Amino acid sequence: DTAVSQTPKYLVTQMGNDKSIKCEQNLGHDTMYWYKQDSKKFLKIMFSYNNKELIINETVPNRFSPKSPDKAHLNLHINSLELGDSAVYFCASSKIAGGYTDTQYFGPGTRLTVL
Amino acid sequence: GQQLNQSPQSMFIQEGEDVSMNCTSSSIFNTWLWYKQEPGEGPVLLIALYKAGELTSNGRLTAQFGITRKDSFLNISASIPSDVGIYFCAGLTGGGNKLTFGTGTQLKVEL
């Protein structure tokens, strides 16, 4: 059973296009995240949603728009794709427990290549 | 912003050797985490550290939360081929759920 799943696994597209990446978690978690991993493997948080509300937005261009239709889904829509958007995008989820944040479980990643 | 620097950047070791890597920060964190990422996969949590000075083990892995709250180390004993991957430290600031990841240590194990 997949805990955090992302589709598609690979996405190759032309500059200027609009694309979406979907994420679903079946762990019953309250919080979901999007991370970007660049070619040097550096992982950086982009967004975080808790119960469908945006709680972290890390100076990401407004071409990136997360959408959370429900607690189990957090999709990432990217407008006007640029070459620099090429990266691996990871979705993650966690259940906030008490004063600590519970473990973040990561999806398998979506490798986006912009040509 | 906060930055976590890991060293070494990469390691090439013999099977059976012990491995040590560390992570330093310019800022204080309340929680330190160590993740492992294998090719084509997302990071997987190995060890979580919640208190300064804490030493925690998970099988052949041992990690410590530095007493200054600005560093952590991870040791792997008797390495095996399946230990290959990229190891990331990550720090969590108090009360929040924002993870700041380190620069990663790539581990390669020679048979």
Interface residues (C-beta under 8 A of the other chain):
Chain A: V4 T31 Y33 K40 K41 F42 L43 K44 I45 S48 N50 I55 I56 F90 A92 S94 I96 G99 Y100 T101 T103 Q104 Y105 F106 G107 P108 G109
Chain B: T31 Q37 G40 E41 G42 P43 V44 L45 A48 Y50 I86 F88 L92 G95 G96 N97 K98 L99 T100 F101 T103 G104 Q106
